[in-house]
């Protein structure tokens, strides 16, 4: 028996090479994911090591690959059946004292033939088992990409063997419970909202002000330092006038100090900040100076649920020096996959205070229940 190993990127490449080099009678013994040899292998995706076997008498040096042929599990089974039949026939022909072919019974099968048949059966079982395992792994990875959860965030689960996708989901629910926390703390004092541009901070602070003033009956004051974006001040002033909330515009640190003093009788002072790039350390430092002057009771990072996974790390790292304590995840109505909720919670380690689910002020903001977020992350529910 000839046994050969192949290091390939995927099973399609493995099957193609095996059929070309060993022929259609070759069978796959095993497969496993390994790092590519050499130092650069640590920085590249894992390869697949596939081991194939072929009986010596089945090697055909003149065999050529046929276009568009496919190897499946049925072909492997048929090859083994044919091999067993040939062995039986060969033994019958060699039996002395018989001119006619007789049926071979277990009592007359040579010990070597028994061992070989046993070995072939074991190989076939490995083929079936490995094929089923690979399919299950592919189903799990496809599911994670469908709900937009990063593979590396559940790597500890991917190292386990699961009989089906439902078993994986049960373990994933435990991870969600460990890493997604809800803040039920009532807001009070000076509350600052920070975050990158385009996440909807101004609309979110208007929703929050409306909720606190109109529903919770709190005395709310509004301050904005967002004088860079055209229309931002007018937008927030309009909301403040409609809700009859005192509103202050601040440009300098001294004005900030005066504005906070003027609104000291309010139960809650909501402070809107300018959207800053998390990669611009100078802008973040300027924002930190304003926040230090305010001495806030709460700092909340506003981040969109539509943020790409590779950008989440950059945003969280850039704003970490502002010492934000809670999260507001916005624009969940603008996506159909909610894995970003898990990604943001896991990477930040912070609690979720609010989520926003639309454009309506003040309706489309709420403090979510854990069960609601769990169903969203798992893809069992949607906002719209």
Secondary structure, 3 states (H helix, E strand, C coil): CEEEEEEECCHHHHHHHHHHHHCCCCEEEEEEEECCCCHHHHHCCCEEEEEEEECHHHCCCCCCCCCCCCCCHHHHHHHHHHHHHHHHHHHHHHCCCCCCCCCCCCCCCCHHHHHHHHHHHHHHHHHHHHHHHHHHHHHHHHHHHHCCCCHHHHHHHHCCCCCCHHHHHHHHHHHHHHHCCECCCCCCEEEEEECCCCCCHHHHHHHHHHHHHHHCCCCEEEEECCCCCCCHHHHHHHHHHHHCCEEEECCCHHHHHHHHHHCCCCCEEEEECCCCCCCCHHHHHHHHHHHHHHCCCEEEEEEECCCCHHHHHHHHHHHHHHCCCEEEEECHHHCCCCHHHHHHHHHHCCEEEEEECCCCCCCCEECCCHHHHHHHHHCCCCCC
